[in-house]
Amino acid sequence: MIHSGRHFLQIPGPTNVPDRVLRAMHRAVIDHRGPEFSKLALEILEGLRPIFQTSGHVVIYPGSGTGAWEAAIVNTLSAGDRVLAFETGQFSNLWRQAAEHFGVEVEYVPGNWRHGASAAEALARLSADHAHTFKAVMVVHNETSTGVSSSIADIRQAMNQANHPALLMVDTISSLGSVDFRQDEWGVDVAVAGSQKGLMLPPGLCFNAISEKALAANKSAKLPRSYWDWQGMLGQNHNGFFPYTPATTLLFGLREALTMLQEEGLQNVFHRHRRHGEATRAAVRAWDLEIVCEDPREYSNSLTAVFMPEGHNADEFRRIILENFDMSLGAGLSKLAGKVFRIGHLGSFNDLMLAGTLSGVEMGLRLAAVPHREGGVTAALQSLAASKT
Ligand SMILES: Cc1ncc(COP(=O)(O)O)c(C=O)c1O
């Protein structure tokens, strides 16, 4: 089928890349060892700090988010170290596996994929660890497979209450630049991020934001590392250079994306994502479908995962929507495959894009004969109108 107009990319990342960012990347590559590059890199490294809400170091790798997970692990831990992690969904599972591949012992708090990381569990397990054998706590801030967020402030409070010195490592891949994340205030030691979601870039860059405490741990961490080594990166970044060839073109895009976030104002960006999250959930409720996230305090404002009614396959539903309306929705991952579809509402996005997205879902429900109530789009429009400032 031939489609006209723009494709709707409403998966929860990669997200729509704004024209301004595309244009910023549409240029000749420059010498990454020359003065123009060094100026660009220094500007970006400084500009990333407010996005993580940190005064600490941020490093940029050419790589996907999975690489930044690995960087967090190999730079701070040694084989045989214990870490505490929480099962929130597929991405917490994969991060856990990455740690285990390096011989790190993961105590994994089980979860049903409908709730965030439990601060009460963190408190209990850390308080019982009198010998301080846990070297790190690993939490996915916004679980992209389920649309559930975890309170990092509460996890930090539990760590403080237990008086536990473990590092706090947080995956912000689908929250950074969309949902409030405060590296310094929440005492996060390593934040893990990627370019393809709230930062509105194509995939291809990943990040670690690093506290002083994490840098100190880096000195004694024994896991082998080369490409991901913070010291090599920080040593060169100091002068605006990289230890290997950087993704120059993506960095031009990143500079523009940072300018856009700064122009809009981070608080306004968070407010916009909140409004779109609320409006999406209003639509889902009006359709009488079920949101995967069970606790309203943990709703994700960057995506909404929705259960298909019994007897209906989510992938077939997504196929019908793609074919008929040229819109991509997120698939259910792993144990949610076929059972769940995910609506991405993060990144470069506005009210009318959301209205179009939800209209596509509503038309798809009708076309696929999925049992639902009418009125989801109307409910979303009412929610948007009521929250318009
Ligand atoms: C929360 C989260 N963590 C990690 C990843 C893995 O990132 P990547 O696919 O860029 O390697 C993703 C990807 O969607 C994610 O959403």
The ligand as an ORCA input file, in Angstrom:
! r2SCAN-3c Opt
* xyz 0 1
  C      14.667      1.500     29.439
  C      15.566      0.972     28.367
  N      16.768      0.502     28.704
  C      17.623      0.029     27.779
  C      17.288     -0.016     26.453
  C      18.254     -0.582     25.467
  O      18.698      0.433     24.629
  P      19.210      0.125     23.134
  O      18.127     -0.643     22.449
  O      19.457      1.485     22.571
  O      20.462     -0.677     23.269
  C      16.051      0.458     26.045
  C      15.645      0.435     24.626
  O      14.534      0.716     24.266
  C      15.160      0.966     27.030
  O      13.959      1.444     26.685
*
